Amino acid sequence: MVCRDPRHPTREISVKRTSVGGLLGVMVLGTVLTACGVTPQVPVSSIRPGSSENLVGYPAAPSVAPAPAARSAGTSFPASEIARSPGRFDTASPNGFVPVTEAPVSTFSADVDTASYAVVRRLLNEGHPIPYPVLRVEEMVNYFHYDYPRPESPAAPFRPTVAVYPSPWTEGARILHIGIRAYDVARKQRPALNLVFLVDVSGSMAPGDRLPLLKQALLMLVDDLRPDDHVAIVSYAANSGVVLEPTAGTDKETIRAAIQGLTAGGLTAGDGGIQAAYALAERNFDKAAVNRVVIGTDGDFNVGIVDPKSLETLIAGKRETGVYLSVLGVGLGNLNDVVMQRLAQAGNGNAAYIDGMQEAKKVLRDELSSTMVPVADNVKFQVEFNPALVGQYRLIGYETRALRREDFNDDRVDAGDVGAGHAVTALYEFLPPGAKGKGVDPLRYEASHKASHKARTTKDAANADEFGFLRLRYTLPGQSQSRLIERPIRKREALASVEAAPAEARFALAVASFAGKLRSAGGGETMSYAQIADLARGARGGDPDGTRAEFIRLVELAGSRAAR
């Protein structure tokens, strides 16, 4: 048996099967279980959002480590950076500039996950270094609500909005801001929920910021169940089992009792729990409801199927059942974000990280419809840039969501799903033709390359005022045929300054700049923390939930630590 010491995430403890009797055996077993994470549980009442006193299993750090030198696009993250990670994260490098003459079309999947921002917030608040694999720009940007134009009908669930303005990162460059807001469903009008809670109760889930916090979050969700909602619970550790058969929302006490009875102990066979949860969801499938499995875990699968790719294949096979997936990540140290992201992306799902009850409230109460109720499946973006006006471009973030050009029109290719009222934002930075290269050497045969495009440029003279063309493809839930939204990105729409851009565009730029500053690459690294905070402060707006004010505080906190 091999397990991790939660106080020292990089330390593994090997335990051989021996015959130990009497008091000595009890003492050895107790020591091993403690090392594996089966510690006395922290009383739920003692968990205070944002308080590091209640977070077991992650050592305190005195300050944020200084950022390393900026890396160029395409380089891998050093092993030393990955080793400092509070868990296992994908190591995709930031997108670099792409010459339009070589690749005029950029295609990617929508991403509504928000886990990266919540992990970064926790690390900053606790004074820990922020490893660069943790930073996914699109998840940080899409964490926030944006007041984009509201769609009027669920039959046309999106209204794209576009802004073009000068880039504060690169001289002579512009930012292309693309935003969509999904059709919203009023709480009273949302469809019934048919949920299966799949709860990790392995030994690594014992600390107070894991199973006890997750139980509190699920209890909060139970409070908002309607009579026509149904909940079932499956738990998994070394084995999996049904804790609660589907129970109506009218019987909240039975559901609460089942949640409160969950305790942690043992290894983690996640594949068995996934199979059991989907079997239960399929057996009780309701065509009139939203059918969804909600996984609560630190992602630390260590027996059964443990390879992320194999788990992804397992989940992908369940996609055709019509059952959606949500992943709620908890804990640090052995947090397996790679597994959680793979599960969410493969299972028509979304992923969030719960670092306290305030975040639980945001995900499971304030944004219940956007978390649980899908309004569009397989949402894909595609931008074709005009080589007459754009020389190079780079997509900010979405490194793990890239699609091939031909994937856009192929409805068999899975992409992100968007929930009711959710906003999705994407940013590009682009340079005009002839601008000094950004990590891209000029073509030796560029003259002939330009000549090959001359005929098309002449033919498309009527479109000479377009920076590019935006396409958005999606499928309505329950349907198989995709739908298309198209919109030109016109030169006359370009604004003269960042200050002239809409507040929503400026705030998204501030968040992207902060992510780039923290990882010293990908945009924003040339700005100071003070400049980023000022940009966000000027675009804060009404901020009814206080998340933008919190962001400004985090930027100032990072700046003060970097100055030490």
C-alpha positions in Angstrom: 0.0 0.0 0.0 1.4 3.4 -1.0 -0.1 6.7 0.2 0.8 10.3 0.6 1.4 12.2 3.8 -1.0 15.2 3.6 1.3 17.3 5.6 4.1 16.7 3.1 2.5 16.2 -0.3 5.7 15.1 -2.1 6.4 12.3 0.5 5.1 8.8 -0.1 4.7 6.2 2.6 5.0 2.5 1.7 3.3 0.0 3.9 4.0 -3.7 3.5 1.3 -6.3 4.4 2.6 -7.9 7.6 1.0 -9.8 10.5 1.0 -7.4 13.4 -0.9 -8.2 16.6 -2.0 -6.7 19.8 -1.5 -3.1 20.8 1.5 -2.7 18.5 -0.7 -3.5 15.5 -3.3 -0.9 16.5 -0.5 1.7 16.9 1.0 1.0 13.5 -2.4 1.0 11.8 -3.2 4.3 13.5 0.0 5.9 12.3 -0.5 4.6 8.7 -4.1 5.8 8.5 -3.0 9.3 9.8 -0.3 9.4 7.2 -2.8 8.5 4.5 -5.1 11.3 5.4 -7.5 9.6 7.8 -7.2 12.2 10.5 -9.8 13.3 13.1 -12.2 15.4 11.3 -12.5 19.1 11.9 -15.9 20.1 13.1 -17.9 21.5 10.2 -18.9 24.5 12.4 -15.3 25.5 12.6 -14.7 26.0 8.9 -14.6 29.7 8.1 -14.3 30.8 4.5 -10.9 32.3 3.7 -9.4 31.2 7.0 -6.1 29.2 6.7 -6.5 28.0 10.3 -9.0 25.4 9.2 -7.0 24.2 6.2 -5.3 20.9 7.1 -2.7 19.3 5.0 -0.9 22.2 3.4 2.1 23.8 5.1 2.3 27.6 5.5 4.6 29.5 3.3 6.1 32.9 4.3 5.7 34.7 1.0 5.2 34.4 -2.7 8.3 33.2 -4.5 9.7 35.7 -7.0 8.7 35.1 -10.6 11.3 33.6 -12.9 12.4 35.2 -16.1 9.8 35.4 -18.8 9.7 32.3 -21.1 9.0 32.3 -24.8 5.9 30.6 -26.2 6.2 26.9 -26.8 8.8 26.3 -24.1 7.9 23.7 -21.4 7.7 24.4 -17.7 10.8 23.4 -15.7 10.4 20.4 -13.5 11.3 22.6 -10.5 8.1 24.7 -11.1 5.9 21.6 -11.5 7.3 20.1 -8.3 6.3 23.2 -6.3 2.7 22.8 -7.5 -0.1 22.3 -4.9 -1.2 19.4 -7.0 -1.1 18.0 -10.5 -1.8 20.5 -13.3 -1.6 20.5 -17.1 1.7 22.1 -18.2 0.5 23.7 -21.5 2.6 26.7 -22.5 1.1 30.1 -23.4 0.1 30.6 -27.0 2.6 32.4 -29.2 2.0 34.8 -32.1 0.9 33.1 -35.4 1.5 34.6 -38.8 -1.9 35.0 -40.6 -0.3 34.0 -43.9 0.4 30.6 -42.4 -2.8 30.1 -40.3 -5.5 32.6 -40.9 -8.1 30.6 -39.0 -8.1 30.1 -35.2 -10.6 27.6 -33.7 -11.2 26.6 -30.1 -13.8 25.2 -27.7 -15.7 27.3 -25.2 -14.6 27.0 -21.6 -16.8 27.8 -18.6 -14.6 26.3 -15.9 -13.5 28.6 -13.1 -11.3 26.4 -11.0 -8.0 28.2 -11.8 -9.1 31.5 -10.4 -10.3 30.0 -7.1 -7.0 28.0 -6.7 -5.0 31.2 -7.4 -7.0 33.1 -4.9 -6.5 30.6 -2.2 -2.7 30.4 -2.8 -2.4 34.2 -2.7 -4.5 34.5 0.4 -2.4 31.9 2.2 1.0 33.4 1.0 2.0 30.4 -1.1 3.9 30.6 -4.4 1.7 30.3 -7.5 3.2 27.6 -9.9 2.7 28.6 -13.5 0.7 25.4 -14.6 -2.0 26.6 -12.2 -2.7 29.7 -14.3 -5.3 29.2 -17.0 -6.1 32.6 -18.3 -9.6 31.8 -19.7 -10.7 30.3 -16.4 -9.6 33.4 -14.6 -11.4 35.7 -17.0 -14.5 33.6 -17.2 -14.8 33.5 -13.4 -16.6 36.8 -13.4 -20.0 37.9 -14.5 -20.1 40.2 -17.6 -23.1 42.3 -18.5 -23.1 41.4 -22.2 -26.4 41.8 -24.2 -29.0 39.4 -23.1 -30.4 36.9 -25.7 -34.2 37.0 -25.9 -35.0 33.4 -26.7 -33.6 30.0 -25.7 -33.8 29.1 -29.4 -31.1 31.6 -30.1 -29.1 31.4 -26.8 -26.2 33.8 -27.7 -25.7 37.3 -28.8 -21.9 37.9 -29.6 -20.4 41.2 -28.7 -17.0 42.4 -30.0 -14.6 45.2 -29.1 -11.3 46.2 -30.7 -8.9 48.6 -28.9 -5.1 49.2 -28.5 -3.1 46.7 -26.6 -1.3 47.9 -23.4 1.0 44.9 -23.8 2.7 45.3 -27.2 3.4 48.5 -29.1 1.3 48.8 -32.3 -0.9 45.8 -31.4 -4.6 45.7 -30.8 -6.8 43.6 -28.5 -9.8 41.8 -30.0 -12.4 41.1 -27.3 -15.1 38.6 -28.0 -17.9 38.0 -25.5 -21.1 36.0 -25.4 -23.8 35.7 -22.7 -26.0 32.7 -22.6 -29.8 32.9 -22.4 -30.7 32.9 -18.7 -33.4 30.8 -17.0 -35.2 32.3 -14.0 -34.9 30.2 -10.9 -38.6 29.5 -10.8 -38.6 28.5 -14.5 -35.6 26.2 -14.4 -36.3 22.5 -15.3 -36.2 19.9 -12.6 -32.9 18.6 -11.5 -32.1 14.9 -11.4 -28.8 14.8 -9.6 -26.4 12.0 -8.5 -23.8 13.2 -6.0 -20.6 11.2 -6.4 -18.6 11.8 -3.3 -14.9 10.9 -2.8 -14.7 9.5 0.8 -11.1 8.2 0.6 -8.5 8.9 3.2 -7.1 11.9 1.4 -10.5 13.6 1.8 -10.4 13.7 5.6 -8.8 17.2 6.2 -11.2 20.0 6.9 -10.9 21.7 3.5 -12.0 18.6 1.7 -14.9 16.2 2.7 -16.2 18.4 5.6 -16.2 21.5 3.3 -17.8 19.5 0.5 -20.5 18.2 2.8 -21.3 21.8 3.8 -21.5 22.8 0.1 -23.8 20.0 -0.8 -26.0 20.7 2.2 -26.4 24.3 0.9 -27.5 22.9 -2.4 -30.1 20.7 -0.7 -31.6 23.8 0.9 -32.6 25.1 -2.6 -34.1 21.9 -4.0 -37.6 22.0 -5.3 -40.2 19.3 -4.8 -39.7 18.1 -8.4 -35.9 17.7 -8.0 -34.4 14.4 -7.1 -31.0 13.5 -5.5 -29.1 10.3 -5.2 -25.7 9.8 -3.5 -22.9 7.4 -4.4 -19.7 7.3 -2.4 -16.4 5.8 -3.4 -13.1 5.0 -1.7 -11.5 1.6 -2.2 -15.0 0.5 -3.2 -18.1 2.3 -4.2 -21.7 2.0 -3.0 -25.1 3.7 -3.2 -25.6 5.8 -0.1 -29.0 7.2 -1.1 -31.4 6.0 -3.8 -33.1 8.8 -5.8 -35.0 10.9 -3.3 -37.4 13.8 -3.9 -36.6 17.3 -3.0 -39.5 17.3 -0.5 -37.5 14.8 1.7 -34.7 17.2 2.5 -34.0 15.6 5.9 -33.3 12.2 4.5 -30.9 13.8 1.9 -29.2 15.8 4.6 -28.8 12.8 6.9 -27.1 10.8 4.1 -24.7 13.7 3.4 -23.8 14.2 7.0 -23.2 10.5 7.4 -20.3 10.5 4.9 -16.9 9.8 6.5 -13.4 9.5 5.0 -11.1 6.5 4.9 -9.3 4.2 2.5 -7.8 4.4 -1.0 -9.4 6.0 -4.1 -11.0 3.9 -6.8 -12.6 6.7 -8.8 -13.5 4.6 -11.9 -15.8 2.3 -9.8 -17.6 5.3 -8.4 -18.0 6.9 -11.8 -19.5 3.7 -13.2 -21.9 3.3 -10.3 -23.0 7.0 -10.4 -23.7 6.9 -14.2 -25.5 3.6 -13.8 -27.8 5.2 -11.2 -28.3 8.3 -13.3 -29.2 6.3 -16.4 -31.6 4.0 -14.5 -33.5 7.0 -13.3 -33.1 9.2 -16.4 -35.8 11.9 -16.7 -36.2 13.4 -20.2 -38.0 16.4 -18.7 -35.2 17.1 -16.2 -31.5 18.1 -16.2 -29.7 14.8 -15.5 -26.3 15.4 -14.0 -23.6 13.6 -12.0 -21.8 16.0 -9.5 -18.4 14.7 -8.5 -16.8 16.0 -5.3 -13.1 15.0 -5.1 -9.5 16.1 -4.8 -9.0 13.9 -7.9 -6.4 11.7 -6.2 -7.4 8.4 -7.8 -4.8 5.8 -6.8 -6.3 2.4 -7.5 -8.3 1.0 -10.4 -8.1 3.3 -13.5 -5.8 6.1 -12.5 -4.5 7.3 -15.9 -6.2 10.6 -16.8 -6.5 9.6 -20.5 -8.2 6.3 -19.6 -10.5 8.1 -17.2 -11.3 10.6 -20.0 -12.2 7.7 -22.3 -14.4 6.2 -19.7 -16.3 9.5 -19.3 -16.5 10.1 -23.0 -18.3 6.8 -23.4 -21.0 8.1 -21.0 -21.6 11.3 -23.0 -24.2 9.8 -25.3 -26.4 8.9 -22.3 -27.5 12.5 -22.0 -26.2 12.8 -18.5 -24.1 15.9 -17.8 -21.2 16.2 -15.4 -20.0 18.7 -12.9 -16.7 18.4 -11.0 -16.2 20.2 -7.6 -12.5 20.1 -6.7 -11.3 20.5 -3.1 -8.1 20.5 -1.2 -4.4 21.2 -2.0 -1.2 19.2 -1.9 -2.6 16.2 -3.8 -5.2 18.1 -5.8 -5.3 16.3 -9.2 -6.5 19.1 -11.5 -5.5 17.1 -14.6 -8.0 14.4 -13.8 -10.8 16.9 -12.9 -10.2 18.8 -16.1 -10.2 15.7 -18.3 -13.4 14.5 -16.7 -15.2 17.8 -17.1 -14.1 18.3 -20.7 -15.0 14.7 -21.7 -18.3 14.5 -19.9 -20.3 17.5 -21.2 -19.4 19.2 -18.0 -17.8 22.0 -16.0 -15.3 22.2 -13.2 -15.1 24.5 -10.2 -12.7 24.6 -7.2 -14.3 25.1 -3.8 -11.9 26.9 -1.4 -14.5 28.0 1.1 -18.2 28.4 1.7 -18.3 31.7 -0.1 -17.2 30.0 -3.3 -19.7 27.1 -2.6 -22.4 29.7 -2.4 -21.4 31.3 -5.7 -21.2 28.0 -7.6 -24.2 26.1 -6.0 -26.6 28.8 -5.1 -26.0 32.2 -6.8 -25.1 30.5 -10.1 -27.1 27.3 -9.7 -28.7 27.6 -13.2 -25.4 28.3 -15.0 -23.7 25.5 -13.1 -26.5 22.9 -13.6 -28.8 23.9 -16.5 -27.2 23.8 -20.0 -28.6 26.0 -22.8 -26.1 25.0 -25.5 -23.8 22.1 -26.1 -20.6 21.8 -28.1 -20.0 25.5 -28.3 -17.1 26.3 -30.7 -15.5 29.6 -31.7 -13.7 30.3 -34.9 -12.1 33.5 -36.1 -10.7 34.1 -39.6 -8.3 36.9 -39.8 -7.9 39.2 -42.8 -4.2 39.1 -44.0 -4.7 42.6 -45.5 -5.1 44.1 -42.0 -3.7 41.5 -39.6 -0.1 40.2 -39.8 0.1 38.1 -36.6 -2.2 37.1 -33.8 -2.3 35.1 -30.6 -5.2 33.7 -28.6 -4.9 34.6 -24.9 -5.4 31.3 -23.0 -7.5 28.3 -24.2 -4.3 26.4 -24.7 -6.0 23.1 -23.7 -9.1 23.9 -25.7 -7.6 24.3 -29.2 -9.5 22.6 -32.1 -8.5 21.9 -35.6 -10.1 24.1 -38.3 -12.1 21.2 -39.7 -13.4 20.4 -36.2 -15.6 23.5 -36.3 -18.1 22.1 -38.8 -17.9 18.5 -37.5 -20.7 18.0 -35.1 -19.1 14.7 -33.9 -16.3 16.7 -32.3 -17.1 17.5 -28.7 -16.7 21.0 -27.3 -17.6 23.0 -24.2 -21.2 23.3 -22.9 -22.6 26.6 -21.6 -25.1 26.9 -18.8 -27.9 29.4 -18.4 -26.8 33.0 -18.0 -23.1 32.1 -18.2 -20.7 34.5 -20.0 -17.8 33.3 -22.1 -15.0 35.7 -23.0 -12.0 35.3 -25.3 -9.2 37.8 -26.1 -6.8 37.9 -29.0 -3.8 40.2 -29.4 -3.0 41.0 -33.0 -0.4 43.0 -35.0 -0.8 44.7 -38.4 1.1 43.4 -41.5 4.7 44.3 -41.5 5.0 44.9 -37.8 8.1 43.7 -36.1 7.8 40.0 -35.4 7.0 38.6 -31.9 8.9 35.4 -31.7 8.2 34.7 -35.4 11.0 34.9 -38.0 10.1 36.5 -41.4 9.6 34.1 -44.3 12.4 33.8 -46.7 9.9 33.6 -49.6 7.4 36.1 -48.2 7.1 38.0 -51.5 5.8 34.9 -53.3 3.6 34.1 -50.2 2.0 37.5 -50.5 1.5 37.1 -54.2 -0.5 33.9 -53.6 -2.9 36.0 -51.5 -3.2 38.9 -53.8 -6.0 37.4 -55.9 -8.1 36.7 -52.9 -7.4 40.2 -51.4 -8.5 41.8 -54.7 -11.5 39.6 -54.9 -12.5 40.5 -51.3 -12.0 44.2 -51.7 -15.5 44.7 -50.4 -14.4 43.2 -47.1 -11.2 45.3 -46.8 -12.6 47.1 -43.7 -12.8 43.8 -41.8 -10.1 42.7 -39.3 -11.7 39.3 -39.4 -14.8 37.2 -39.3 -16.3 35.5 -36.2 -18.2 32.3 -36.3 -19.9 30.6 -33.4 -21.3 27.1 -33.6 -23.5 25.3 -31.0 -26.1 22.6 -30.5 -29.2 23.0 -28.5 -29.6 20.4 -25.7 -31.1 17.2 -27.0 -30.5 18.0 -30.6 -27.9 16.7 -33.0 -27.7 19.4 -35.7 -25.6 22.4 -34.9 -26.5 26.0 -35.5 -24.3 28.9 -36.7 -23.9 32.5 -35.7 -21.7 34.8 -37.9 -20.4 38.3 -37.5 -17.8 40.5 -39.2 -15.2 42.3 -37.1 -15.0 45.7 -38.8 -12.1 48.1 -38.8 -14.5 51.0 -38.2 -15.5 49.4 -34.9 -11.9 49.9 -33.5 -11.6 52.2 -30.6 -8.8 54.8 -30.2 -7.8 53.9 -26.7 -8.3 51.3 -23.9 -10.2 53.9 -21.9 -12.7 54.1 -24.7 -13.5 50.4 -24.5 -16.6 49.2 -22.6 -16.2 48.6 -18.9 -16.7 44.8 -19.4 -13.9 44.7 -21.9 -11.5 46.7 -19.7 -12.2 44.4 -16.7 -11.6 41.3 -18.7 -8.3 42.8 -19.9 -7.3 43.5 -16.4 -7.9 39.9 -15.4 -6.0 38.6 -18.4 -3.1 41.0 -17.6 -3.0 39.7 -14.0 -2.7 36.1 -15.2 0.0 37.1 -17.6 1.8 39.0 -15.0 1.7 36.1 -12.6 3.1 33.6 -15.1 5.5 36.1 -16.8 4.2 35.2 -20.2 1.2 35.3 -22.5 0.3 39.0 -22.2 0.3 41.4 -19.3 3.8 40.7 -18.0 5.0 44.2 -19.0 2.3 45.9 -16.8 2.8 46.7 -13.2 0.5 45.4 -10.5 -0.5 49.0 -9.8 -1.5 49.5 -13.5 -3.5 46.3 -13.5 -5.3 47.3 -10.3 -6.1 50.8 -11.7 -7.4 49.3 -14.9 -9.7 46.9 -12.9 -10.8 49.7 -10.5 -11.9 51.9 -13.4 -14.0 49.1 -14.8 -15.4 47.7 -11.6 -19.0 48.9 -12.2 -21.8 48.0 -9.9 -20.2 44.7 -8.7 -23.2 43.4 -6.8 -21.5 40.2 -5.7 -18.2 41.9 -4.7 -16.1 39.6 -6.8 -14.5 42.5 -8.7 -13.5 44.3 -5.5 -12.0 41.0 -4.3 -10.0 40.7 -7.5 -8.6 44.2 -7.1 -7.5 43.3 -3.5 -5.8 40.2 -4.8 -3.9 42.2 -7.4 -2.7 44.7 -4.7 -1.8 41.7 -2.5 0.3 40.2 -5.2 2.0 43.5 -5.9 2.9 44.1 -2.2 4.4 40.6 -2.0 6.4 41.0 -5.2 7.9 44.2 -3.9 9.3 42.5 -0.8 
